[in-house]
Structures are given as structure tokens and as C-alpha cells.
Amino acid sequence: MSDSTRFELFETTPNARRGFVPEDTRNFSAPALKILREAAADCCHLLNRGYAMTQTLTFVGNHYQLSKRQRLAIMRSVTSAAKQQARLQKQLAPEDLAGKTLWVDGFNQIITLEVMACRGPLFLGMDGAVRDLAALRGTYRLIPETDFAIHTLLRFLKSVHPAGVVLLLDAPVSNSGRLREAILKANESVQLPLAVPLIRGVDAELSAHGAILTADSGILDRCKSWVNFTGGFVQQQNHPCIQVWPSE
């Protein structure tokens, strides 16, 4: 899909959307993407040489005069070749999940689906995961698209016949209790063997397990195995994703 088609997606949809700010029409226009891919190529080169992401992104971002949103898009999209390969090797296919206990990064998965439903910008990572630019920062509120996100996630989980599902939500995040109630209510019709605990330290808990549903790069680098649900679903639906890294 062309860059111009992606740009039209932003211009023809409502303004108040999860994970979107008006400046994104400029940040990820066709001319901006050309510069972003040059910057991403430089980042990949430095990451492959062993430089840390924070210092790399500061150096490259300053050189190309990238906005905060553009830097965030690169950070959530690119990685070193070694980490890319390691993540892909740990990825499980849906047919591998039957009879397993699945661990779900609740906010991570639901917010990406909300952004998709809102027709907000989504970004294809080098590891195949799809990520958004929504910043949680301890605050969250349910929106009309939350119902779609919950039911989409639960239907997928039901379809792979797991032994059980543990969907973790960050207790300190506002309205996490309300989201938990909405998930449990939706599950009354799905009938998954589902637990939805509210805990502190979700990232650390998920990192200790396998069969994780998340796109969080830090968790992907530490967990035993993962499931690229949102990435697969978004691409299956032919929803446009922005690629800020060069293909070659």
C-alpha cells in the first residue's frame, strides 16, 4: 500500500482518536517517511554495532531534526538484527497454543485494537509486531471502541483452545478496575477459562512466562515465547500500517 493511501487514512477519519494527534498527518506524510527511513537505517546501523537505543535515537533524531512522535515511531519499530532474529525464533503460531496457558498483556493488546478501530496510526515493527503511539502513562479511559477490542481479543483466545488465560492489567492505571469488569462481562458469552488479575509489575510477571500475547519489545526480549496476535490480526484485516524502516 502506498504512502499516499496511508496519509489519506488520517485525513478522512475523526480527529478525537486513540493514539492519534493532529500533527501525525505531517509527521508521517510521504515526504516525512522518506526522511524517517533514512534515519531508521542509521539507527539500525548503530544498534547492530552495539549502541543503546536511547543514545542512538537521541543522536540520529537530533541529526534529522525529528519530532518526538517520529522518534517514538522509530523506537517502537526498529531493533538490532540480533534481537529481531531472537524474537522471531521465539514466536509461536496459533496452532501451537492449544492446551497451553496463555498470558496476555492486557493494556498492550487492547489499546492497539482500539487504535485500529479508531483508524489511528499503527506501525509495523521489524520483528513483525504492530505497535501504536498511544501513551498510557498511568491514565486510561474506556472508549466506544473498547468493546470491539475486548471481543476481538476474547474470540481469538477462544479459537486457539487454551488450557487457561491469564489477562494481566496494571493495577496503578486509572480505570483498570472498570476495564476488568468489562472483560469479565464480555467473557460471560465467550466462556473462556479466564483470570483477570490487577497487579503491579505486569512487565516483570509476563517476562517470566511463555506463550505471551504482547508487542512490548522489552518483554519480547526476556520472555520464553510469544504470540503475535495483534500483528497478525491487523494485517489479516488489511489495515494499513506505516513502515518507518527501509525494506532493504
Buried (B, 14 or more C-beta within 10 A) or exposed (E): EEBEEBBEBBEEEEEEBBBBEEEBBBBBBEEBBEBBBBBBBBBBEBBBEEBEBEEBBEBBBEEBEBBEBBBBBBBBBBBBEEBBEBBEEBBBEBEEBEEBBBBBBBBBBBBBBBBBBBBBBBBBBBBBBBBBBBEEEEEBEBBEBBBBBBBBBBEBBBEBEBEEBBBBBBBEBEBBEEBBEBBBEBBEEBEBEBEBEBBEEBBEBBBEBBBBBBBBBEBBBBBEBBBBBBBBBBBEEEBBBBBBBEEE
